[in-house]
Amino acid sequence: MTSTDDGRLADLGYTSEFRRDMSLWANFSLGFTYLSPVVWIYTLFAVSLATGGPPMIWSLLIVGAGQFLVALVFGEIVSQYPLTGGIYPWARRLWGRRWAWMTGWVYLVALLVTIASVAYGAGPYLSAFLGIEASTTNTIMCALVILAVAVAVNLAGTRVLAMAAIIGFTAELVGALAVGGWLLLTQRHHGLGVLFDSFGAGSESGYFAAFLAAGLIGIFQYYGFEACGDVAEEVPDPTRRIPKAMRMTIYVGGAAATFVCLALLLAVPDFGAVISGASADPVSEVLTTAFGPTGLRVVLGVVLLSFLSCALSLQAAASRLLYSYARDGMIVGSEPLSRFSAVRHVPPYALLVAAVVPALVVMGSIVSEDALVKIISFATLGIYLGFQMVVLAALRARLRGWRPSGPFTLGAAGLAVNVGALVYGVLAIVNMIWPRTPDAPWYDNWLVALSGLVVVGLGALYLFAARPHEHGVAPAGDAIQEER
C-alpha cells in the first residue's frame, strides 16, 4: 500500500519525507483527542448551563449534525488530495494560491491561539492536582509545562504521537464513561424531563436568544476531525482511512460529549443556583461530592491527560500546516520550517513554532489576564472561518465542474451536502459574533467579530504587500482543470 500511496502523492506533485506510521485508529484518536469531549464540556458547562438551562444539551446534537456535513465535504476532498497540512493544500487545489494562503493564515492563527487556550485551561486543573493555589502565575507556569511536554512528545516522531493519541483517546473515553456512569448511578437528582425545562434561564432576553448563546458549547465542541487530514502523509491508505476517521471523530466524540454533559446535568442539585450565579463552578462541586478528595484527584488526572492529548493533537496539526506552507515556499522562514529530522521524520522547527507562539500568548496574561481572554476570543471563529473557506471553495469548484475523484465520494448528494455545510457554517459564525452584552462598550460587544477582522486584515495586508502566493511551483487551482 505504501508504494501506491507514494505514487498517488507523486501524481499530486510531492515526495513525502514522513513515515506512514499512523493507523486508522491512531488517526481517529488524533481527531478525537483534538475534539476532546472532556476538555470542552468541562470548560464550558457552567456558563452554558447558566445561560440556557438544561436544554442547552440539545445544541450538541444540532451542531454535531451540521459539522457532520462539513466532515463529509472534507472527506471527499482529502480522499482526492491526501496532502499534509489539510485545509491549506485543499483550498490551494480547489481554488488557487491567494485563497489558499488566506485560508491557511486564518486557520493557522486560530490553531496557535487554541493551543494557548487549551494549555491555559489546563492550568487550574494541574494546580488542583498538585494541591497548589490556582493563581495567575501558577496557571501560566502549569500551562508552560503542558506545552513543553506536548512538544517533547511530538518531537519524538509520528509513531510516538500515534501511541500518545491512542493512550489519550482510551483514557479520555474510559474516564468519560466511568465518571459519567458513576454520576448517573450515585448522583442523579433529576429525570430526563429537565432537558426540556429552562428553569427560568433566558427570561429577560427570550429563550431562543438564550439557547443560541448557550449553544456555543456545541459550536466549541465539534472541531478536531480536520486534524485527521492534517497528517495525511503519515497514514497508510489515506484516501479511504481518513474520511472514515473524520466521520468516526464526529459521532464517537459527539456521543461521548453528550453523555458527559447529560451525566453532569442530572447530577447538578440546584439549577436555579447555577442560573442565578450562586453556584459558579458546578462541575467541581459535582465531582467533589461524587468522588471525595482522593477520587477527585484521580478524575483530575484523567482530565489533565485529556488536556495534554488535546494540546498534542493541536500542535501536530499546526506544525503540519506550517510545514505544508513552507514546503510550497509560501511563508517567511520556509527554509527552516520545511526542514525534517532525519531520525524522527518530523519537522522540528515547525513544531517548535507551534509551542513557542502559544507560550508567548499564555505569558501575555502576566500583563493582563483580560488580554489573554480577548486574544483567545478569535480562536473558534478563526477555525470556523477556515472551515467555511474550504467549504466555499469546494462548492465553487463543484459548480464549475469539479467532481470528486477519490475513493470516498458523496455522489449525487454531494452538492446538497456541500450547500448544507455552507449554510450551517455561516449560521454558526453569525451566532459566534452576535453581540450579547449591550451594556458593555461597543468594542467589547463586538469583540469576536473585531478580532476576526483584525486577523483577516493583517493577513490580507501581508498577502498583497509581500505576495507570498507567488513563491513556489506547486500545483494550484487544478481541481477544475482535471475535469475539463
Secondary structure in CASP SS format (residue, H / E / C, confidence):
PFRMAT SS
TARGET T0000
AUTHOR 0000-0000-0000
METHOD secondary structure of the structure
MODEL  1
M C 1.00
T H 1.00
S H 1.00
T H 1.00
D H 1.00
D H 1.00
G H 1.00
R H 1.00
L H 1.00
A H 1.00
D H 1.00
L C 1.00
G C 1.00
Y C 1.00
T C 1.00
S C 1.00
E C 1.00
F C 1.00
R C 1.00
R C 1.00
D C 1.00
M C 1.00
S C 1.00
L H 1.00
W H 1.00
A H 1.00
N H 1.00
F H 1.00
S H 1.00
L H 1.00
G H 1.00
F H 1.00
T H 1.00
Y H 1.00
L H 1.00
S C 1.00
P H 1.00
V H 1.00
V H 1.00
W H 1.00
I H 1.00
Y H 1.00
T H 1.00
L H 1.00
F H 1.00
A H 1.00
V H 1.00
S H 1.00
L H 1.00
A H 1.00
T H 1.00
G H 1.00
G C 1.00
P H 1.00
P H 1.00
M H 1.00
I H 1.00
W H 1.00
S H 1.00
L H 1.00
L H 1.00
I H 1.00
V H 1.00
G H 1.00
A H 1.00
G H 1.00
Q H 1.00
F H 1.00
L H 1.00
V H 1.00
A H 1.00
L H 1.00
V H 1.00
F H 1.00
G H 1.00
E H 1.00
I H 1.00
V H 1.00
S H 1.00
Q H 1.00
Y C 1.00
P C 1.00
L C 1.00
T C 1.00
G C 1.00
G C 1.00
I H 1.00
Y H 1.00
P H 1.00
W H 1.00
A H 1.00
R H 1.00
R H 1.00
L H 1.00
W C 1.00
G C 1.00
R H 1.00
R H 1.00
W H 1.00
A H 1.00
W H 1.00
M H 1.00
T H 1.00
G H 1.00
W H 1.00
V H 1.00
Y H 1.00
L H 1.00
V H 1.00
A H 1.00
L H 1.00
L H 1.00
V H 1.00
T H 1.00
I H 1.00
A H 1.00
S H 1.00
V H 1.00
A H 1.00
Y H 1.00
G H 1.00
A H 1.00
G H 1.00
P H 1.00
Y H 1.00
L H 1.00
S H 1.00
A H 1.00
F H 1.00
L H 1.00
G C 1.00
I C 1.00
E C 1.00
A C 1.00
S C 1.00
T H 1.00
T H 1.00
N H 1.00
T H 1.00
I H 1.00
M H 1.00
C H 1.00
A H 1.00
L H 1.00
V H 1.00
I H 1.00
L H 1.00
A H 1.00
V H 1.00
A H 1.00
V H 1.00
A H 1.00
V H 1.00
N H 1.00
L H 1.00
A C 1.00
G C 1.00
T H 1.00
R H 1.00
V H 1.00
L H 1.00
A H 1.00
M H 1.00
A H 1.00
A H 1.00
I H 1.00
I H 1.00
G H 1.00
F H 1.00
T H 1.00
A H 1.00
E H 1.00
L H 1.00
V H 1.00
G H 1.00
A H 1.00
L H 1.00
A H 1.00
V H 1.00
G H 1.00
G H 1.00
W H 1.00
L H 1.00
L H 1.00
L H 1.00
T H 1.00
Q C 1.00
R C 1.00
H C 1.00
H C 1.00
G C 1.00
L H 1.00
G H 1.00
V H 1.00
L H 1.00
F H 1.00
D C 1.00
S C 1.00
F C 1.00
G C 1.00
A C 1.00
G C 1.00
S C 1.00
E C 1.00
S C 1.00
G C 1.00
Y H 1.00
F H 1.00
A H 1.00
A H 1.00
F H 1.00
L H 1.00
A H 1.00
A H 1.00
G C 1.00
L H 1.00
I H 1.00
G H 1.00
I H 1.00
F H 1.00
Q H 1.00
Y C 1.00
Y C 1.00
G C 1.00
F C 1.00
E C 1.00
A H 1.00
C H 1.00
G H 1.00
D H 1.00
V C 1.00
A H 1.00
E H 1.00
E H 1.00
V C 1.00
P C 1.00
D C 1.00
P H 1.00
T H 1.00
R H 1.00
R H 1.00
I H 1.00
P H 1.00
K H 1.00
A H 1.00
M H 1.00
R H 1.00
M H 1.00
T H 1.00
I H 1.00
Y H 1.00
V H 1.00
G H 1.00
G H 1.00
A H 1.00
A H 1.00
A H 1.00
T H 1.00
F H 1.00
V H 1.00
C H 1.00
L H 1.00
A H 1.00
L H 1.00
L H 1.00
L H 1.00
A H 1.00
V C 1.00
P C 1.00
D C 1.00
F H 1.00
G H 1.00
A H 1.00
V H 1.00
I H 1.00
S H 1.00
G C 1.00
A C 1.00
S C 1.00
A C 1.00
D C 1.00
P H 1.00
V H 1.00
S H 1.00
E H 1.00
V H 1.00
L H 1.00
T H 1.00
T H 1.00
A H 1.00
F H 1.00
G H 1.00
P H 1.00
T H 1.00
G H 1.00
L H 1.00
R H 1.00
V H 1.00
V H 1.00
L H 1.00
G H 1.00
V H 1.00
V H 1.00
L H 1.00
L H 1.00
S H 1.00
F H 1.00
L H 1.00
S H 1.00
C H 1.00
A H 1.00
L H 1.00
S H 1.00
L H 1.00
Q H 1.00
A H 1.00
A H 1.00
A H 1.00
S H 1.00
R H 1.00
L H 1.00
L H 1.00
Y H 1.00
S H 1.00
Y H 1.00
A H 1.00
R H 1.00
D C 1.00
G C 1.00
M C 1.00
I C 1.00
V C 1.00
G C 1.00
S H 1.00
E H 1.00
P H 1.00
L H 1.00
S C 1.00
R C 1.00
F C 1.00
S C 1.00
A C 1.00
V C 1.00
R C 1.00
H C 1.00
V C 1.00
P C 1.00
P H 1.00
Y H 1.00
A H 1.00
L H 1.00
L H 1.00
V H 1.00
A H 1.00
A H 1.00
V H 1.00
V H 1.00
P H 1.00
A H 1.00
L H 1.00
V H 1.00
V H 1.00
M H 1.00
G H 1.00
S H 1.00
I H 1.00
V C 1.00
S C 1.00
E H 1.00
D H 1.00
A H 1.00
L H 1.00
V H 1.00
K H 1.00
I H 1.00
I H 1.00
S C 1.00
F H 1.00
A H 1.00
T H 1.00
L H 1.00
G H 1.00
I H 1.00
Y H 1.00
L H 1.00
G H 1.00
F H 1.00
Q H 1.00
M H 1.00
V H 1.00
V H 1.00
L H 1.00
A H 1.00
A H 1.00
L H 1.00
R H 1.00
A H 1.00
R H 1.00
L H 1.00
R C 1.00
G C 1.00
W C 1.00
R C 1.00
P C 1.00
S C 1.00
G C 1.00
P C 1.00
F C 1.00
T C 1.00
L C 1.00
G H 1.00
A H 1.00
A H 1.00
G H 1.00
L H 1.00
A H 1.00
V H 1.00
N H 1.00
V H 1.00
G H 1.00
A H 1.00
L H 1.00
V H 1.00
Y H 1.00
G H 1.00
V H 1.00
L H 1.00
A H 1.00
I H 1.00
V H 1.00
N H 1.00
M H 1.00
I H 1.00
W C 1.00
P C 1.00
R C 1.00
T C 1.00
P C 1.00
D C 1.00
A C 1.00
P C 1.00
W H 1.00
Y H 1.00
D H 1.00
N H 1.00
W C 1.00
L H 1.00
V H 1.00
A H 1.00
L H 1.00
S H 1.00
G H 1.00
L H 1.00
V H 1.00
V H 1.00
V H 1.00
G H 1.00
L H 1.00
G H 1.00
A H 1.00
L H 1.00
Y H 1.00
L H 1.00
F H 1.00
A H 1.00
A H 1.00
R C 1.00
P H 1.00
H H 1.00
E H 1.00
H C 1.00
G C 1.00
V C 1.00
A C 1.00
P C 1.00
A C 1.00
G C 1.00
D H 1.00
A H 1.00
I H 1.00
Q H 1.00
E C 1.00
E C 1.00
R C 1.00
END
